[in-house]
């Protein structure tokens, strides 16, 4: 499974009124993904950070 999909699933299970609006999950997920991306990029580049960024971007599967 990809991280963006996991995040959207978690948001859709949340008890927030916005979840009934079309596109609400994506609207909430966008800033969260950007915050996590900025946090990861603030660390010195290394292979683990690169793997985490790939998972965050949805280009790599999350390990089981």
HTML snippet that shows the backbone in 3Dmol.js (N, CA, C, O; Angstrom):
<script src="https://3Dmol.org/build/3Dmol-min.js"></script>
<div id="view" style="width:600px;height:400px;position:relative"></div>
<script>
const pdb = `
ATOM      1  N   UNK A   1       0.851  -1.169   0.000  1.00  0.00           N
ATOM      2  CA  UNK A   1       0.000   0.000   0.000  1.00  0.00           C
ATOM      3  C   UNK A   1       0.902   1.239   0.000  1.00  0.00           C
ATOM      4  O   UNK A   1       2.020   1.205   0.514  1.00  0.00           O
ATOM      5  N   UNK A   2       0.407   2.312  -0.574  1.00  0.00           N
ATOM      6  CA  UNK A   2       1.164   3.560  -0.650  1.00  0.00           C
ATOM      7  C   UNK A   2       0.747   4.503   0.475  1.00  0.00           C
ATOM      8  O   UNK A   2      -0.411   4.521   0.892  1.00  0.00           O
ATOM      9  N   UNK A   3       1.719   5.289   0.962  1.00  0.00           N
ATOM     10  CA  UNK A   3       1.485   6.168   2.098  1.00  0.00           C
ATOM     11  C   UNK A   3       0.329   7.139   1.865  1.00  0.00           C
ATOM     12  O   UNK A   3      -0.508   7.291   2.755  1.00  0.00           O
ATOM     13  N   UNK A   4       0.242   7.811   0.695  1.00  0.00           N
ATOM     14  CA  UNK A   4      -0.894   8.719   0.498  1.00  0.00           C
ATOM     15  C   UNK A   4      -2.244   8.011   0.639  1.00  0.00           C
ATOM     16  O   UNK A   4      -3.201   8.593   1.149  1.00  0.00           O
ATOM     17  N   UNK A   5      -2.321   6.756   0.187  1.00  0.00           N
ATOM     18  CA  UNK A   5      -3.563   5.992   0.325  1.00  0.00           C
ATOM     19  C   UNK A   5      -3.853   5.681   1.796  1.00  0.00           C
ATOM     20  O   UNK A   5      -5.002   5.745   2.233  1.00  0.00           O
ATOM     21  N   UNK A   6      -2.797   5.340   2.562  1.00  0.00           N
ATOM     22  CA  UNK A   6      -2.972   5.081   3.991  1.00  0.00           C
ATOM     23  C   UNK A   6      -3.463   6.334   4.708  1.00  0.00           C
ATOM     24  O   UNK A   6      -4.329   6.255   5.579  1.00  0.00           O
ATOM     25  N   UNK A   7      -2.914   7.486   4.344  1.00  0.00           N
ATOM     26  CA  UNK A   7      -3.326   8.744   4.962  1.00  0.00           C
ATOM     27  C   UNK A   7      -4.784   9.055   4.634  1.00  0.00           C
ATOM     28  O   UNK A   7      -5.544   9.451   5.518  1.00  0.00           O
ATOM     29  N   UNK A   8      -5.178   8.880   3.385  1.00  0.00           N
ATOM     30  CA  UNK A   8      -6.564   9.142   2.999  1.00  0.00           C
ATOM     31  C   UNK A   8      -7.528   8.202   3.731  1.00  0.00           C
ATOM     32  O   UNK A   8      -8.619   8.614   4.124  1.00  0.00           O
ATOM     33  N   UNK A   9      -7.128   6.953   3.912  1.00  0.00           N
ATOM     34  CA  UNK A   9      -7.978   6.018   4.656  1.00  0.00           C
ATOM     35  C   UNK A   9      -8.137   6.453   6.104  1.00  0.00           C
ATOM     36  O   UNK A   9      -9.233   6.388   6.661  1.00  0.00           O
ATOM     37  N   UNK A  10      -7.041   6.899   6.713  1.00  0.00           N
ATOM     38  CA  UNK A  10      -7.106   7.358   8.109  1.00  0.00           C
ATOM     39  C   UNK A  10      -8.001   8.584   8.235  1.00  0.00           C
ATOM     40  O   UNK A  10      -8.786   8.689   9.178  1.00  0.00           O
ATOM     41  N   UNK A  11      -7.887   9.501   7.296  1.00  0.00           N
ATOM     42  CA  UNK A  11      -8.713  10.714   7.331  1.00  0.00           C
ATOM     43  C   UNK A  11     -10.187  10.361   7.136  1.00  0.00           C
ATOM     44  O   UNK A  11     -11.058  10.934   7.791  1.00  0.00           O
ATOM     45  N   UNK A  12     -10.463   9.424   6.243  1.00  0.00           N
ATOM     46  CA  UNK A  12     -11.865   9.067   5.986  1.00  0.00           C
ATOM     47  C   UNK A  12     -12.505   8.373   7.186  1.00  0.00           C
ATOM     48  O   UNK A  12     -13.727   8.400   7.333  1.00  0.00           O
ATOM     49  N   UNK A  13     -11.692   7.749   8.049  1.00  0.00           N
ATOM     50  CA  UNK A  13     -12.230   7.123   9.258  1.00  0.00           C
ATOM     51  C   UNK A  13     -12.385   8.109  10.402  1.00  0.00           C
ATOM     52  O   UNK A  13     -13.021   7.793  11.407  1.00  0.00           O
ATOM     53  N   UNK A  14     -11.814   9.296  10.265  1.00  0.00           N
ATOM     54  CA  UNK A  14     -11.869  10.288  11.341  1.00  0.00           C
ATOM     55  C   UNK A  14     -13.294  10.790  11.526  1.00  0.00           C
ATOM     56  O   UNK A  14     -14.093  10.805  10.590  1.00  0.00           O
ATOM     57  N   UNK A  15     -13.587  11.193  12.731  1.00  0.00           N
ATOM     58  CA  UNK A  15     -14.910  11.723  13.050  1.00  0.00           C
ATOM     59  C   UNK A  15     -14.931  13.236  12.841  1.00  0.00           C
ATOM     60  O   UNK A  15     -15.091  14.005  13.789  1.00  0.00           O
ATOM     61  N   UNK A  16     -14.769  13.643  11.598  1.00  0.00           N
ATOM     62  CA  UNK A  16     -14.812  15.068  11.275  1.00  0.00           C
ATOM     63  C   UNK A  16     -15.930  15.308  10.268  1.00  0.00           C
ATOM     64  O   UNK A  16     -16.119  14.503   9.356  1.00  0.00           O
ATOM     65  N   UNK A  17     -16.666  16.388  10.416  1.00  0.00           N
ATOM     66  CA  UNK A  17     -17.781  16.655   9.502  1.00  0.00           C
ATOM     67  C   UNK A  17     -17.353  16.834   8.047  1.00  0.00           C
ATOM     68  O   UNK A  17     -18.141  16.570   7.139  1.00  0.00           O
ATOM     69  N   UNK A  18     -16.122  17.276   7.812  1.00  0.00           N
ATOM     70  CA  UNK A  18     -15.670  17.524   6.445  1.00  0.00           C
ATOM     71  C   UNK A  18     -15.624  16.271   5.588  1.00  0.00           C
ATOM     72  O   UNK A  18     -15.632  16.355   4.360  1.00  0.00           O
ATOM     73  N   UNK A  19     -15.576  15.114   6.225  1.00  0.00           N
ATOM     74  CA  UNK A  19     -15.397  13.904   5.432  1.00  0.00           C
ATOM     75  C   UNK A  19     -16.554  13.648   4.481  1.00  0.00           C
ATOM     76  O   UNK A  19     -16.423  12.834   3.567  1.00  0.00           O
ATOM     77  N   UNK A  20     -17.680  14.319   4.671  1.00  0.00           N
ATOM     78  CA  UNK A  20     -18.829  14.111   3.803  1.00  0.00           C
ATOM     79  C   UNK A  20     -18.826  15.045   2.591  1.00  0.00           C
ATOM     80  O   UNK A  20     -19.650  14.898   1.689  1.00  0.00           O
ATOM     81  N   UNK A  21     -17.908  15.996   2.573  1.00  0.00           N
ATOM     82  CA  UNK A  21     -17.783  16.902   1.437  1.00  0.00           C
ATOM     83  C   UNK A  21     -16.890  16.258   0.384  1.00  0.00           C
ATOM     84  O   UNK A  21     -15.862  15.676   0.730  1.00  0.00           O
ATOM     85  N   UNK A  22     -17.258  16.349  -0.897  1.00  0.00           N
ATOM     86  CA  UNK A  22     -16.397  15.778  -1.945  1.00  0.00           C
ATOM     87  C   UNK A  22     -15.010  16.426  -1.921  1.00  0.00           C
ATOM     88  O   UNK A  22     -14.882  17.650  -1.901  1.00  0.00           O
ATOM     89  N   UNK A  23     -13.984  15.586  -1.925  1.00  0.00           N
ATOM     90  CA  UNK A  23     -12.615  16.082  -1.945  1.00  0.00           C
ATOM     91  C   UNK A  23     -12.073  16.516  -0.594  1.00  0.00           C
ATOM     92  O   UNK A  23     -10.950  17.015  -0.517  1.00  0.00           O
ATOM     93  N   UNK A  24     -12.845  16.337   0.475  1.00  0.00           N
ATOM     94  CA  UNK A  24     -12.404  16.786   1.795  1.00  0.00           C
ATOM     95  C   UNK A  24     -11.161  16.035   2.257  1.00  0.00           C
ATOM     96  O   UNK A  24     -10.251  16.639   2.825  1.00  0.00           O
ATOM     97  N   UNK A  25     -11.113  14.720   2.018  1.00  0.00           N
ATOM     98  CA  UNK A  25      -9.952  13.949   2.453  1.00  0.00           C
ATOM     99  C   UNK A  25      -8.678  14.465   1.802  1.00  0.00           C
ATOM    100  O   UNK A  25      -7.655  14.624   2.468  1.00  0.00           O
ATOM    101  N   UNK A  26      -8.739  14.726   0.502  1.00  0.00           N
ATOM    102  CA  UNK A  26      -7.570  15.231  -0.218  1.00  0.00           C
ATOM    103  C   UNK A  26      -7.184  16.623   0.271  1.00  0.00           C
ATOM    104  O   UNK A  26      -6.000  16.953   0.348  1.00  0.00           O
ATOM    105  N   UNK A  27      -8.190  17.443   0.601  1.00  0.00           N
ATOM    106  CA  UNK A  27      -7.915  18.796   1.085  1.00  0.00           C
ATOM    107  C   UNK A  27      -7.204  18.762   2.432  1.00  0.00           C
ATOM    108  O   UNK A  27      -6.355  19.610   2.706  1.00  0.00           O
ATOM    109  N   UNK A  28      -7.542  17.799   3.267  1.00  0.00           N
ATOM    110  CA  UNK A  28      -6.884  17.660   4.569  1.00  0.00           C
ATOM    111  C   UNK A  28      -5.510  17.009   4.396  1.00  0.00           C
ATOM    112  O   UNK A  28      -4.552  17.406   5.059  1.00  0.00           O
ATOM    113  N   UNK A  29      -5.406  16.027   3.524  1.00  0.00           N
ATOM    114  CA  UNK A  29      -4.158  15.288   3.347  1.00  0.00           C
ATOM    115  C   UNK A  29      -3.053  16.155   2.746  1.00  0.00           C
ATOM    116  O   UNK A  29      -1.885  15.983   3.095  1.00  0.00           O
ATOM    117  N   UNK A  30      -3.390  17.065   1.866  1.00  0.00           N
ATOM    118  CA  UNK A  30      -2.372  17.885   1.192  1.00  0.00           C
ATOM    119  C   UNK A  30      -1.437  18.596   2.156  1.00  0.00           C
ATOM    120  O   UNK A  30      -0.224  18.409   2.061  1.00  0.00           O
ATOM    121  N   UNK A  31      -1.950  19.411   3.084  1.00  0.00           N
ATOM    122  CA  UNK A  31      -1.059  20.090   4.021  1.00  0.00           C
ATOM    123  C   UNK A  31      -0.287  19.137   4.932  1.00  0.00           C
ATOM    124  O   UNK A  31       0.850  19.424   5.307  1.00  0.00           O
ATOM    125  N   UNK A  32      -0.897  18.007   5.288  1.00  0.00           N
ATOM    126  CA  UNK A  32      -0.196  17.030   6.129  1.00  0.00           C
ATOM    127  C   UNK A  32       0.990  16.450   5.360  1.00  0.00           C
ATOM    128  O   UNK A  32       2.089  16.341   5.905  1.00  0.00           O
ATOM    129  N   UNK A  33       0.775  16.080   4.107  1.00  0.00           N
ATOM    130  CA  UNK A  33       1.864  15.555   3.288  1.00  0.00           C
ATOM    131  C   UNK A  33       2.971  16.586   3.114  1.00  0.00           C
ATOM    132  O   UNK A  33       4.151  16.242   3.172  1.00  0.00           O
ATOM    133  N   UNK A  34       2.602  17.846   2.901  1.00  0.00           N
ATOM    134  CA  UNK A  34       3.608  18.900   2.744  1.00  0.00           C
ATOM    135  C   UNK A  34       4.417  19.099   4.022  1.00  0.00           C
ATOM    136  O   UNK A  34       5.627  19.314   3.958  1.00  0.00           O
ATOM    137  N   UNK A  35       3.767  19.030   5.175  1.00  0.00           N
ATOM    138  CA  UNK A  35       4.469  19.160   6.447  1.00  0.00           C
ATOM    139  C   UNK A  35       5.462  18.016   6.640  1.00  0.00           C
ATOM    140  O   UNK A  35       6.610  18.247   7.019  1.00  0.00           O
ATOM    141  N   UNK A  36       5.028  16.793   6.382  1.00  0.00           N
ATOM    142  CA  UNK A  36       5.918  15.638   6.524  1.00  0.00           C
ATOM    143  C   UNK A  36       7.069  15.744   5.535  1.00  0.00           C
ATOM    144  O   UNK A  36       8.214  15.461   5.887  1.00  0.00           O
ATOM    145  N   UNK A  37       6.780  16.149   4.302  1.00  0.00           N
ATOM    146  CA  UNK A  37       7.826  16.289   3.276  1.00  0.00           C
ATOM    147  C   UNK A  37       8.868  17.325   3.719  1.00  0.00           C
ATOM    148  O   UNK A  37      10.069  17.078   3.610  1.00  0.00           O
ATOM    149  N   UNK A  38       8.421  18.469   4.212  1.00  0.00           N
ATOM    150  CA  UNK A  38       9.349  19.512   4.668  1.00  0.00           C
ATOM    151  C   UNK A  38      10.191  19.014   5.836  1.00  0.00           C
ATOM    152  O   UNK A  38      11.386  19.300   5.911  1.00  0.00           O
ATOM    153  N   UNK A  39       9.567  18.270   6.746  1.00  0.00           N
ATOM    154  CA  UNK A  39      10.291  17.727   7.895  1.00  0.00           C
ATOM    155  C   UNK A  39      11.379  16.753   7.438  1.00  0.00           C
ATOM    156  O   UNK A  39      12.510  16.804   7.923  1.00  0.00           O
ATOM    157  N   UNK A  40      11.032  15.869   6.505  1.00  0.00           N
ATOM    158  CA  UNK A  40      12.026  14.919   6.007  1.00  0.00           C
ATOM    159  C   UNK A  40      13.146  15.632   5.265  1.00  0.00           C
ATOM    160  O   UNK A  40      14.315  15.280   5.427  1.00  0.00           O
ATOM    161  N   UNK A  41      12.809  16.625   4.459  1.00  0.00           N
ATOM    162  CA  UNK A  41      13.823  17.348   3.690  1.00  0.00           C
ATOM    163  C   UNK A  41      14.742  18.178   4.578  1.00  0.00           C
ATOM    164  O   UNK A  41      15.842  18.539   4.158  1.00  0.00           O
ATOM    165  N   UNK A  42      14.309  18.485   5.795  1.00  0.00           N
ATOM    166  CA  UNK A  42      15.149  19.280   6.693  1.00  0.00           C
ATOM    167  C   UNK A  42      16.308  18.461   7.250  1.00  0.00           C
ATOM    168  O   UNK A  42      17.244  19.023   7.818  1.00  0.00           O
ATOM    169  N   UNK A  43      16.257  17.158   7.096  1.00  0.00           N
ATOM    170  CA  UNK A  43      17.336  16.288   7.562  1.00  0.00           C
ATOM    171  C   UNK A  43      18.351  16.097   6.441  1.00  0.00           C
ATOM    172  O   UNK A  43      18.015  16.166   5.259  1.00  0.00           O
ATOM    173  N   UNK A  44      19.581  15.859   6.829  1.00  0.00           N
ATOM    174  CA  UNK A  44      20.612  15.670   5.809  1.00  0.00           C
ATOM    175  C   UNK A  44      20.249  14.478   4.932  1.00  0.00           C
ATOM    176  O   UNK A  44      19.727  13.476   5.421  1.00  0.00           O
ATOM    177  N   UNK A  45      20.524  14.588   3.651  1.00  0.00           N
ATOM    178  CA  UNK A  45      20.157  13.500   2.734  1.00  0.00           C
ATOM    179  C   UNK A  45      20.866  12.197   3.112  1.00  0.00           C
ATOM    180  O   UNK A  45      22.068  12.170   3.381  1.00  0.00           O
ATOM    181  N   UNK A  46      20.103  11.153   3.123  1.00  0.00           N
ATOM    182  CA  UNK A  46      20.659   9.811   3.309  1.00  0.00           C
ATOM    183  C   UNK A  46      19.683   8.829   2.680  1.00  0.00           C
ATOM    184  O   UNK A  46      18.548   9.191   2.369  1.00  0.00           O
ATOM    185  N   UNK A  47      20.114   7.601   2.493  1.00  0.00           N
ATOM    186  CA  UNK A  47      19.243   6.629   1.804  1.00  0.00           C
ATOM    187  C   UNK A  47      17.892   6.416   2.481  1.00  0.00           C
ATOM    188  O   UNK A  47      16.884   6.244   1.795  1.00  0.00           O
ATOM    189  N   UNK A  48      17.851   6.424   3.815  1.00  0.00           N
ATOM    190  CA  UNK A  48      16.572   6.222   4.504  1.00  0.00           C
ATOM    191  C   UNK A  48      15.609   7.368   4.217  1.00  0.00           C
ATOM    192  O   UNK A  48      14.429   7.138   3.950  1.00  0.00           O
ATOM    193  N   UNK A  49      16.107   8.598   4.271  1.00  0.00           N
ATOM    194  CA  UNK A  49      15.258   9.763   3.976  1.00  0.00           C
ATOM    195  C   UNK A  49      14.736   9.675   2.546  1.00  0.00           C
ATOM    196  O   UNK A  49      13.570   9.974   2.289  1.00  0.00           O
ATOM    197  N   UNK A  50      15.594   9.268   1.619  1.00  0.00           N
ATOM    198  CA  UNK A  50      15.165   9.126   0.220  1.00  0.00           C
ATOM    199  C   UNK A  50      14.056   8.082   0.098  1.00  0.00           C
ATOM    200  O   UNK A  50      13.088   8.290  -0.634  1.00  0.00           O
ATOM    201  N   UNK A  51      14.188   6.968   0.806  1.00  0.00           N
ATOM    202  CA  UNK A  51      13.140   5.937   0.771  1.00  0.00           C
ATOM    203  C   UNK A  51      11.838   6.465   1.372  1.00  0.00           C
ATOM    204  O   UNK A  51      10.759   6.223   0.829  1.00  0.00           O
ATOM    205  N   UNK A  52      11.935   7.178   2.482  1.00  0.00           N
ATOM    206  CA  UNK A  52      10.735   7.730   3.106  1.00  0.00           C
ATOM    207  C   UNK A  52      10.055   8.747   2.196  1.00  0.00           C
ATOM    208  O   UNK A  52       8.827   8.782   2.117  1.00  0.00           O
ATOM    209  N   UNK A  53      10.833   9.568   1.514  1.00  0.00           N
ATOM    210  CA  UNK A  53      10.248  10.536   0.575  1.00  0.00           C
ATOM    211  C   UNK A  53       9.549   9.825  -0.579  1.00  0.00           C
ATOM    212  O   UNK A  53       8.489  10.263  -1.026  1.00  0.00           O
ATOM    213  N   UNK A  54      10.136   8.733  -1.065  1.00  0.00           N
ATOM    214  CA  UNK A  54       9.485   7.957  -2.131  1.00  0.00           C
ATOM    215  C   UNK A  54       8.155   7.384  -1.647  1.00  0.00           C
ATOM    216  O   UNK A  54       7.171   7.381  -2.387  1.00  0.00           O
ATOM    217  N   UNK A  55       8.127   6.898  -0.400  1.00  0.00           N
ATOM    218  CA  UNK A  55       6.870   6.383   0.151  1.00  0.00           C
ATOM    219  C   UNK A  55       5.859   7.509   0.302  1.00  0.00           C
ATOM    220  O   UNK A  55       4.682   7.338  -0.015  1.00  0.00           O
ATOM    221  N   UNK A  56       6.315   8.653   0.782  1.00  0.00           N
ATOM    222  CA  UNK A  56       5.430   9.800   0.967  1.00  0.00           C
ATOM    223  C   UNK A  56       4.842  10.262  -0.358  1.00  0.00           C
ATOM    224  O   UNK A  56       3.671  10.636  -0.423  1.00  0.00           O
ATOM    225  N   UNK A  57       5.641  10.238  -1.404  1.00  0.00           N
ATOM    226  CA  UNK A  57       5.191  10.665  -2.731  1.00  0.00           C
ATOM    227  C   UNK A  57       4.335   9.616  -3.428  1.00  0.00           C
ATOM    228  O   UNK A  57       3.720   9.893  -4.458  1.00  0.00           O
ATOM    229  N   UNK A  58       4.296   8.407  -2.862  1.00  0.00           N
ATOM    230  CA  UNK A  58       3.503   7.348  -3.477  1.00  0.00           C
ATOM    231  C   UNK A  58       4.202   6.628  -4.613  1.00  0.00           C
ATOM    232  O   UNK A  58       3.560   5.906  -5.376  1.00  0.00           O
ATOM    233  N   UNK A  59       5.522   6.815  -4.737  1.00  0.00           N
ATOM    234  CA  UNK A  59       6.264   6.134  -5.791  1.00  0.00           C
ATOM    235  C   UNK A  59       6.908   4.851  -5.300  1.00  0.00           C
ATOM    236  O   UNK A  59       7.548   4.141  -6.075  1.00  0.00           O
ATOM    237  N   UNK A  60       6.743   4.546  -4.013  1.00  0.00           N
ATOM    238  CA  UNK A  60       7.291   3.332  -3.413  1.00  0.00           C
ATOM    239  C   UNK A  60       6.251   2.792  -2.425  1.00  0.00           C
ATOM    240  O   UNK A  60       5.596   3.554  -1.714  1.00  0.00           O
ATOM    241  N   UNK A  61       6.114   1.475  -2.399  1.00  0.00           N
ATOM    242  CA  UNK A  61       5.168   0.850  -1.474  1.00  0.00           C
ATOM    243  C   UNK A  61       5.691   0.956  -0.049  1.00  0.00           C
ATOM    244  O   UNK A  61       6.900   0.928   0.182  1.00  0.00           O
ATOM    245  N   UNK A  62       4.769   1.078   0.910  1.00  0.00           N
ATOM    246  CA  UNK A  62       5.126   1.069   2.317  1.00  0.00           C
ATOM    247  C   UNK A  62       5.411  -0.381   2.701  1.00  0.00           C
ATOM    248  O   UNK A  62       4.611  -1.264   2.390  1.00  0.00           O
ATOM    249  N   UNK A  63       6.547  -0.649   3.376  1.00  0.00           N
ATOM    250  CA  UNK A  63       6.830  -2.028   3.779  1.00  0.00           C
ATOM    251  C   UNK A  63       5.763  -2.558   4.735  1.00  0.00           C
ATOM    252  O   UNK A  63       5.191  -1.810   5.528  1.00  0.00           O
ATOM    253  N   UNK A  64       5.515  -3.829   4.645  1.00  0.00           N
ATOM    254  CA  UNK A  64       4.503  -4.450   5.525  1.00  0.00           C
ATOM    255  C   UNK A  64       5.107  -4.815   6.839  1.00  0.00           C
ATOM    256  O   UNK A  64       4.416  -5.346   7.709  1.00  0.00           O
TER     257      UNK A  64
END
`;
const viewer = $3Dmol.createViewer("view");
viewer.addModel(pdb, "pdb");
viewer.setStyle({}, {cartoon: {color: "spectrum"}});
viewer.zoomTo();
viewer.render();
</script>
